[in-house]
Amino acid sequence: MAAMPAAARAMRAGLPRFGELAAPAHWRRVDVVSDLHLQASDPATLAAWQHYLQTTPADALFILGDLFEVWVGDDAIDDSSAGQPSFEARGCAALQAPAQRLAMYFMPGNRDFLAGPAFLAHCGITGLADPSVLVFGGQRILLSHGDRLCVDDVDYQRLRVQLRSARWQQRFLAQPLAMRREQARAMRQQSAARKLSGLSYADVDDLAAVAWLNAAAARTLIHGHTHRPAEHPLGGGLRRVVLSDWDAAARPARAQVLRLALTGAAAPGWERLALL
């Protein structure tokens, strides 16, 4: 089978509509995170996240998806069927007080794409389109979860289109909460089985990333999703910066923040902060 031409590969992810946010003049530090995958079975990562939120000196925080391992609907926040507040409620509670002192933005990922307006309002945070341009320190920085750019994972891209459709979401959310939780559990088991099988996951396509950057008039793309933290030069002064996932129970532990900081009139400096 002939290789797909480079131009066709670059455009296979499509050119989306870009959101845009101009940072207020008083912002000096901006933190960016993704892929915390918060879940009840991992209290250590939630504790690390809570400590970070309580102590960060940032003026703004951007969460680029997969804050939660799974999100089956905003009504899960009020679920007390187990005789205690749901994990979703506890996860939201961690955000509420910090959201009063720093600007906080959330972009849905492939695990928590059903987090909607009620979630945002409950936590006191602002939704962010995927992808979006952040204008900060005189630079245009493109932010994305990153899954849409993994164009070689054809099966996933087909599934993504289905799951993001209004029809599928309406039908899923119309089911009882317990049924939705069970379906999500089955999907997570399938995902875990694939990881154990040793099958590799497609990475972000650099040609598609360049196409997005050029369309957004940006020089840097920051994304998560792949769990492969690194910085990739893309030529012509373009680059993509990959965020780490979080796992406080891993050895070594992973809990990393990318901080963009202004010093004087200079362009933002970049620093990766390992919290654990």
Helices and strands as residue ranges (DSSP letters): H 6-11, E 19-22, E 29-33, H 43-55, E 60-63, G 74-78, H 87-96, G 98-100, E 103-106, H 117-123, E 126-127, E 132-136, E 139-144, G 147-149, H 154-163, H 166-173, H 177-196, H 206-216, E 220-223, E 230-235, E 238-242, E 256-261, E 269-274
